[in-house]
């Protein structure tokens, strides 16, 4: 994918360049509709071409100082995913890419003074912070990650909103206890669908709601680690979808939410007023593919 010279030159005058993963899901679609000037990319080669377009668009006026904001989903261990590419500091292809753009001084030439990895908790955990430090050393720039899950409410038309900057942690900073050592979670809870509250379906939520039959419900539950449920403080993820699972009572259902691009299933066994319990999904893509065959309500 390439961008027109006029658009590239406009981006060079702004205080940030927002590059969003093109991976299709509801959260990404919301961000693409919310952020005004942004670029979409599906991986390493696309990012390389985009940066090249920006360099070639440099005119007589020096670019404004800016951050390069890479916006995508994070893996469970906090590594940012851009399309089909995971930014892992232990991966030689990743380090070779960033070493190459550093040797060519690509980022300083387009005015980038810092890189921000904007996904859920990309500054939390050993691998995530290790990747931040590797990228920072290769680029000779500060690299920031996030200390908690972030979603579309953390963005505005200009990109990542300034008032949420306290959620960022720099590679050069020592991790605080809530970054590198996540707070202890309550004891694990086992998922028992039949014990979930019975609900008569009301108004349609903002996200997609799927009516799940018994056979598909069993297949979905087989994809979930039902012994590993826990509260995740601060996890306010907007659902990708809501599942209306069958119950023994006519016209009543057990509800479950698919969150974080299918990586987790969230339920409210103690009622909606209490914290949700989150269960890891062992095969997220399979779960999402099952949803495409279900009726919506």
Buried (B, 14 or more C-beta within 10 A) or exposed (E): EEBEEEBBBEBBEBEBBBBBBBBEBBBBEBBBEBBEBBBBBBBBEBBBBBBBBBBEBBEEEEBBEBBBBBBBBBBEBBBBBBBEBBBBBEBEEBBEBBBEBBEEEBBBBBBBBBBBBBBBBBBBBEBBBBBBBBBBBBBEBBBBBBBBBBBBEBBBEBBBEEEBEEBBBBBEBEBEEBBBEBEEEEEEBEBEBEEBBEBEBEEEEEBBBBBBEEEBBEBBBEBBBBEBBBBBEEBEBBBBBBBBBBBEEEEBBBBBBBBBBBBBBBBBBEEEEEBBBBBBBEEBEBBBEBBEEBEEE
